[in-house]
Amino acid sequence: MVDGFFLNIRDLPAVKVPVVFGETVSSPDFILDTGFSGDIKVDTQTANDLGIDLNDAAITYIGNANGQRVPARLAHGFAELEGKKKPMNIIVADGPHLVGISFLSAFGYTAVVDCKNWECYLESSR
C-alpha cells in the first residue's frame, strides 16, 4: 500500500512518486487525476531538475481540462513504488504534477479516495 494525502491548496488527493530519468531521481507530489489517461505529467521546472532536455524531447499533444489539444513534450523515464520500477511516459506541460490511469494500470494499483474521512492511498489490485 502507498499512503497518499490531500494537498492543502485545493483539497486534492495526491501521492509522492519517485520519478527516474537517467541517473536523476525526483519525488514530487502528484495529484491523482482519473481524468488524465497518461502516466505522469510534470512541469518544466521538474523536467529540468530531472535533466530532461526539452529540445530533445518529442512533441506531442494532450487534451487539457477544457477539451483543447495543447502541445507538450514527451520523454521516457521510470517511476518507482514499493520496490517496483516501471517505464513511464513523462509528459512535460504547464500546470500541476499528475499521475493518471495508465500509471495506476502499470503498477496494478487501485486508488482509494475517501473525502469524508480524508484518506487517500493506493492499494495493489493484483
C-alpha positions as CSV (number, residue, x, y, z in Angstrom):
1,M,0.0,0.0,0.0
2,V,1.2,3.5,-0.8
3,D,-0.1,6.2,1.5
4,G,-1.4,9.4,0.0
5,F,-2.6,12.7,1.3
6,F,-4.7,15.7,0.4
7,L,-3.0,18.8,-0.8
8,N,-3.9,21.8,1.3
9,I,-4.1,24.1,-1.7
10,R,-7.4,22.7,-3.1
11,D,-8.0,19.5,-1.1
12,L,-6.9,17.3,-3.9
13,P,-5.8,13.7,-3.4
14,A,-2.1,13.2,-4.0
15,V,0.8,10.7,-3.7
16,K,4.6,11.2,-3.6
17,V,6.2,9.3,-6.6
18,P,9.9,8.9,-7.2
19,V,10.5,9.6,-10.9
20,V,13.7,8.5,-12.5
21,F,15.3,10.0,-15.7
22,G,18.8,8.9,-16.5
23,E,20.6,8.9,-13.1
24,T,18.4,11.6,-11.6
25,V,15.5,10.9,-9.2
26,S,12.9,13.5,-8.1
27,S,10.0,12.7,-5.8
28,P,7.4,15.5,-6.2
29,D,3.8,15.3,-5.0
30,F,1.4,14.2,-7.8
31,I,-2.3,14.8,-7.9
32,L,-4.3,11.6,-8.5
33,D,-6.2,12.5,-11.7
34,T,-8.5,9.8,-13.0
35,G,-9.4,12.1,-15.9
36,F,-5.8,12.0,-17.1
37,S,-5.2,9.0,-19.3
38,G,-1.4,9.3,-19.3
39,D,1.3,8.0,-17.0
40,I,2.9,11.1,-15.4
41,K,2.8,14.8,-16.1
42,V,5.4,17.2,-14.7
43,D,6.0,20.9,-15.1
44,T,9.1,22.4,-16.9
45,Q,10.9,23.0,-13.6
46,T,10.7,19.4,-12.6
47,A,11.7,18.3,-16.1
48,N,14.8,20.5,-15.8
49,D,15.5,19.1,-12.3
50,L,15.4,15.6,-13.8
51,G,17.7,16.6,-16.6
52,I,15.2,16.2,-19.4
53,D,16.4,18.2,-22.4
54,L,13.2,19.8,-23.7
55,N,14.9,20.5,-27.0
56,D,15.4,16.7,-27.5
57,A,12.0,15.7,-26.1
58,A,9.4,14.7,-28.6
59,I,6.4,17.0,-29.2
60,T,3.0,15.5,-28.5
61,Y,-0.5,16.9,-28.0
62,I,-2.6,16.4,-24.9
63,G,-6.2,17.3,-24.1
64,N,-6.5,19.8,-21.3
65,A,-9.3,20.1,-18.8
66,N,-11.1,22.4,-21.2
67,G,-11.1,19.9,-24.0
68,Q,-8.4,21.8,-26.0
69,R,-5.5,20.0,-27.6
70,V,-2.3,21.7,-26.5
71,P,1.3,20.9,-27.3
72,A,3.5,19.2,-24.7
73,R,6.9,17.5,-24.6
74,L,7.3,13.7,-24.1
75,A,10.2,11.9,-22.5
76,H,10.7,8.3,-21.4
77,G,11.7,7.5,-17.8
78,F,10.7,5.4,-14.9
79,A,8.7,5.5,-11.7
80,E,9.3,3.5,-8.6
81,L,6.9,2.4,-5.9
82,E,7.2,-0.3,-3.3
83,G,10.4,-1.7,-4.8
84,K,8.9,-1.9,-8.3
85,K,10.3,0.2,-11.2
86,K,8.1,0.7,-14.3
87,P,8.8,2.5,-17.5
88,M,6.7,5.7,-17.9
89,N,5.9,8.3,-20.5
90,I,6.7,11.6,-18.9
91,I,4.6,14.5,-20.3
92,V,6.0,17.9,-19.7
93,A,3.5,20.7,-19.7
94,D,2.3,23.7,-17.6
95,G,0.2,23.0,-14.6
96,P,0.3,20.7,-11.6
97,H,2.0,17.3,-11.5
98,L,-0.4,14.5,-12.3
99,V,-0.5,10.7,-12.2
100,G,-3.2,9.1,-14.4
101,I,-4.9,6.0,-15.2
102,S,-2.0,4.5,-17.2
103,F,0.2,5.0,-14.1
104,L,-2.2,3.1,-11.9
105,S,-2.6,0.3,-14.5
106,A,1.2,-0.1,-14.9
107,F,1.6,-0.7,-11.2
108,G,-1.6,-2.6,-10.8
109,Y,-3.0,-0.2,-8.2
110,T,-6.4,0.9,-7.2
111,A,-6.7,4.5,-6.0
112,V,-8.8,4.8,-2.8
113,V,-10.0,8.3,-2.1
114,D,-12.3,8.8,0.9
115,C,-13.1,12.5,1.1
116,K,-15.3,12.1,4.1
117,N,-12.6,10.7,6.2
118,W,-9.7,12.5,4.5
119,E,-8.0,9.2,3.5
120,C,-6.1,8.6,0.3
121,Y,-4.0,5.6,-0.7
122,L,-3.0,3.2,-3.5
123,E,-3.5,-0.5,-3.0
124,S,-2.4,-3.4,-5.1
125,S,-5.1,-4.8,-7.2
126,R,-3.0,-7.8,-8.4
